[in-house]
Amino acid sequence: MDTVVTTDIHRLIRLPATLHGKTGLKKVEFTIASLDDFDPFKSATAFRGGSEIIFVSKAPEFRLGDEAFGPFRNERVELPTAAAALLICKKRAEVVAQDV
């Protein structure tokens, strides 16, 4: 649960399929019955394809979907778009300019 959103009466609604600005994960609906089995790092990933080259300043090992990434420290890496978006949103990485 996002306690900041839950306690702030001005941010109680998030539209379906919108992205959370601090994680890059999308808002998904699920039933109360499926709460115990819900895994946002699998079900709420917004970007299912592609990859991005990013420079990661510092990030611990993390899981997104069925893959584990990291740890990273001051390195340029190519990651799936969803993993790159998560690190960029968390201010742990920056996009690397690509040669055109």
SULBEL-V746284 format. One line per field, one symbol per residue. burial: + if it has 16 or more other ideal C-beta (glycine too) atoms within 10 Angstrom, else -. Layout:
burial->???
//
This chain:
burial->------------------++--++++--------------+--++++----+-+-+--+--+-+----++-+----+-+++++++++++--++-------
//
